């Protein structure tokens, strides 16, 4: 999942798939492909016309954007998606499963060389964690894992979420914890753009603590109060 150190200056081209969502490294992303241009992208991925079965997922800045034409329409940072499965349906649509890979910065958009958008991108590696950061990483991981547990226990059935293995590296942990949680797009984009693993882990702990608090507050509203409000509204109609 992690990017090789020192490759931030490498520039390449990548097919782009703009979405109203943020893909994080290590996260699975199922997609239903129905637009003709993205059907062609899927065919190119499966046949090897696009190398490494890899394309870029980039988040739209606003849901009002109907057609991406300039860099201003999308976020600056995106995440490569690796095609894992592709099932072609009888009418030509596809159901695909992808997983998040390397992060990139989008430098330019080409709208003419292919039926789909192609981006000029540079890969974004993490900053290194110093030898003295091990103790801080352990503390931050403990806080973030505890917040993740509180959130998931309040939001999901037990079989619907997973505890990342103990051996998960510090650069991967924040992403794997965030995958189980319905964070707003802005928060997920913030995590994607953070290049220091310890800062990213601290932010994740803060975000999940906040979201777990929201869930606890919602569940704390007494049911009888809701019933009484409903009765009051009904009685006012008479």
C-alpha positions as CSV (number, residue, x, y, z in Angstrom):
1,X,0.0,0.0,0.0
2,X,2.8,2.4,0.8
3,X,4.6,4.3,-1.9
4,X,8.4,3.9,-2.4
5,X,10.3,6.7,-0.8
6,X,11.7,9.4,-3.1
7,X,9.4,8.9,-6.1
8,X,7.5,12.2,-5.7
9,X,9.2,13.6,-8.8
10,X,8.0,10.8,-11.1
11,X,5.4,12.0,-13.5
12,X,3.1,9.7,-15.5
13,X,-0.3,9.6,-17.1
14,X,-3.3,7.9,-15.6
15,X,-6.9,7.4,-16.8
16,X,-9.2,9.4,-14.5
17,X,-12.6,8.5,-12.9
18,X,-14.1,11.6,-11.2
19,X,-16.5,10.7,-8.4
20,X,-18.4,12.4,-5.6
21,X,-16.3,10.3,-3.2
22,X,-12.7,9.9,-1.9
23,X,-10.9,6.6,-2.3
24,X,-8.4,5.9,0.4
25,X,-5.4,3.6,0.0
26,X,-6.3,0.0,1.0
27,X,-10.1,0.7,0.7
28,X,-12.3,-1.5,-1.6
29,X,-14.4,0.4,-4.1
30,X,-17.1,-1.5,-6.0
31,X,-18.3,0.4,-9.1
32,X,-21.2,-0.1,-11.5
33,X,-20.0,1.0,-14.9
34,X,-22.7,2.2,-17.4
35,X,-21.4,5.3,-19.2
36,X,-19.9,4.3,-22.7
37,X,-16.6,6.1,-22.0
38,X,-16.0,4.2,-18.7
39,X,-17.1,0.9,-20.3
40,X,-14.2,1.5,-22.7
41,X,-11.9,2.3,-19.8
42,X,-12.9,-1.0,-18.2
43,X,-12.2,-2.9,-21.5
44,X,-8.8,-1.1,-21.7
45,X,-8.0,-2.1,-18.2
46,X,-9.0,-5.7,-18.7
47,X,-7.2,-6.1,-22.0
48,X,-4.0,-4.4,-20.9
49,X,-4.3,-1.4,-23.2
50,X,-4.0,0.5,-19.9
51,X,-1.1,-0.9,-18.1
52,X,-1.2,-2.4,-14.6
53,X,-5.0,-2.4,-14.4
54,X,-4.7,1.0,-12.7
55,X,-6.7,4.2,-13.0
56,X,-7.1,7.3,-10.9
57,X,-10.1,8.2,-8.7
58,X,-10.4,11.9,-8.1
59,X,-13.1,13.6,-6.1
60,X,-15.3,16.4,-7.5
61,X,-15.1,19.6,-5.6
62,X,-18.9,20.0,-5.8
63,X,-21.9,17.9,-6.9
64,X,-22.9,20.8,-9.2
65,X,-20.1,19.8,-11.7
66,X,-21.6,17.7,-14.5
67,X,-18.6,17.5,-16.8
68,X,-15.0,17.8,-15.6
69,X,-13.2,20.3,-17.9
70,X,-10.5,21.9,-15.8
71,X,-8.4,21.2,-12.7
72,X,-10.6,23.6,-10.8
73,X,-13.5,21.1,-11.0
74,X,-11.7,18.4,-9.0
75,X,-9.5,17.9,-6.0
76,X,-5.7,18.2,-6.4
77,X,-5.0,14.9,-4.7
78,X,-6.4,11.5,-5.8
79,X,-5.8,7.8,-5.3
80,X,-5.0,5.1,-7.8
81,X,-7.5,2.3,-8.1
82,X,-6.3,-1.2,-8.9
83,X,-8.9,-3.3,-10.8
84,X,-9.4,-6.6,-9.0
85,X,-12.5,-8.0,-10.6
86,X,-14.6,-7.1,-13.6
87,X,-17.9,-8.8,-14.6
88,X,-19.4,-7.8,-17.9
89,X,-23.2,-7.8,-17.9
90,X,-25.4,-8.8,-21.0
91,X,-26.1,-5.2,-21.9
92,X,-22.4,-4.2,-21.9
93,X,-22.3,-2.6,-18.4
94,X,-19.7,-3.8,-15.9
95,X,-19.7,-4.5,-12.2
96,X,-16.1,-4.1,-11.0
97,X,-14.3,-4.2,-7.7
98,X,-11.2,-2.0,-7.1
99,X,-8.9,-1.3,-4.2
100,X,-7.1,1.9,-3.4
101,X,-3.4,2.1,-4.1
102,X,-0.9,4.9,-4.5
103,X,-1.8,8.6,-4.0
104,X,-1.1,11.2,-6.6
105,X,-1.2,14.9,-7.3
106,X,-3.1,15.9,-10.4
107,X,-1.1,18.2,-12.6
108,X,-3.1,18.4,-15.8
109,X,-6.1,17.0,-17.6
110,X,-6.2,15.7,-21.2
111,X,-9.8,15.5,-22.6
112,X,-9.0,14.5,-26.2
113,X,-6.5,11.6,-26.4
114,X,-8.9,9.0,-25.1
115,X,-12.7,8.6,-24.8
116,X,-12.2,9.1,-21.0
117,X,-10.2,11.7,-19.1
118,X,-6.5,11.2,-18.8
119,X,-4.5,13.0,-16.1
120,X,-0.8,13.9,-15.9
121,X,0.0,13.0,-12.3
122,X,2.9,12.7,-9.9
123,X,3.0,10.0,-7.2
124,X,3.0,11.3,-3.6
125,X,5.0,9.3,-1.0
126,X,4.7,9.6,2.7
127,X,7.2,11.6,4.7
128,X,9.5,9.3,6.7
129,X,8.9,8.7,10.4
130,X,12.0,9.3,12.5
131,X,13.5,6.6,14.7
132,X,12.3,8.6,17.7
133,X,8.7,8.4,16.5
134,X,7.9,4.9,17.6
135,X,6.6,5.8,21.1
136,X,4.4,8.5,19.7
137,X,3.1,6.2,17.0
138,X,2.1,3.6,19.6
139,X,0.2,6.2,21.7
140,X,-1.6,7.6,18.6
141,X,-2.4,4.1,17.4
142,X,-4.0,3.2,20.7
143,X,-6.2,6.3,20.7
144,X,-7.2,5.9,17.1
145,X,-8.0,2.2,17.5
146,X,-10.1,2.9,20.6
147,X,-12.1,5.6,18.8
148,X,-12.6,3.2,15.8
149,X,-13.9,0.5,18.2
150,X,-16.4,2.9,19.8
151,X,-17.6,4.2,16.4
152,X,-18.1,0.7,14.9
153,X,-19.8,-0.8,18.0
154,X,-22.3,2.0,17.8
155,X,-22.8,2.1,14.0
156,X,-22.5,-1.5,12.8
157,X,-23.2,-5.1,13.5
158,X,-20.1,-6.9,14.7
159,X,-19.7,-8.9,11.4
160,X,-19.7,-5.7,9.4
161,X,-16.4,-4.2,10.6
162,X,-12.9,-5.4,11.2
163,X,-10.1,-4.6,13.6
164,X,-6.8,-4.0,11.6
165,X,-4.2,-6.6,12.5
166,X,-1.7,-5.7,15.2
167,X,1.1,-5.8,12.7
168,X,-0.4,-3.1,10.5
169,X,2.2,-0.4,9.8
170,X,1.8,3.1,11.0
171,X,1.5,4.5,7.4
172,X,-1.4,2.1,6.7
173,X,-3.3,2.2,10.0
174,X,-5.1,5.5,9.6
175,X,-6.6,4.5,6.3
176,X,-7.7,1.1,7.4
177,X,-9.4,2.6,10.5
178,X,-11.2,5.3,8.4
179,X,-12.5,2.8,5.9
180,X,-15.1,1.4,8.3
181,X,-16.4,4.9,9.1
182,X,-18.8,7.2,7.2
183,X,-16.6,10.3,7.3
184,X,-17.6,13.3,5.3
185,X,-15.9,13.8,2.0
186,X,-13.9,16.7,3.3
187,X,-12.5,14.6,6.1
188,X,-11.5,11.8,3.8
189,X,-9.8,14.2,1.5
190,X,-7.9,15.6,4.4
191,X,-6.6,12.2,5.3
192,X,-5.7,11.4,1.7
193,X,-3.6,14.6,1.4
194,X,-1.8,14.2,4.8
195,X,1.7,12.9,4.0
196,X,3.0,12.4,7.5
197,X,1.9,9.1,9.0
198,X,1.8,10.3,12.6
199,X,-0.2,13.5,11.8
200,X,-2.5,11.3,9.7
201,X,-3.0,8.9,12.6
202,X,-3.6,11.8,15.1
203,X,-6.2,13.3,12.7
204,X,-7.9,9.9,12.3
205,X,-8.2,9.5,16.1
206,X,-9.7,13.0,16.4
207,X,-12.2,12.4,13.6
208,X,-13.4,9.0,14.8
209,X,-13.7,10.3,18.4
210,X,-15.9,13.1,17.0
211,X,-18.0,10.8,15.0
212,X,-18.4,8.3,17.8
213,X,-19.6,11.2,20.0
214,X,-22.2,12.1,17.4
215,X,-23.5,8.6,17.3
216,X,-23.6,8.4,21.1
217,X,-25.6,11.7,21.3
218,X,-28.1,10.5,18.6
219,X,-28.7,7.2,20.5
220,X,-29.1,9.1,23.8
221,X,-32.3,10.9,22.7
222,X,-35.1,9.3,24.8
223,X,-37.7,7.5,22.7
224,X,-40.6,8.7,25.0
225,X,-39.7,12.3,24.1
226,X,-40.0,11.6,20.4
227,X,-43.4,9.9,21.1
228,X,-44.6,12.9,23.0
229,X,-43.6,15.3,20.2
230,X,-45.5,13.2,17.7
231,X,-48.6,13.2,19.9
232,X,-48.3,17.0,20.3
233,X,-48.2,17.6,16.6
234,X,-51.1,15.3,16.0
235,X,-53.2,16.8,18.7
236,X,-52.6,20.3,17.3
237,X,-54.4,19.4,14.1
238,X,-57.7,18.8,15.9
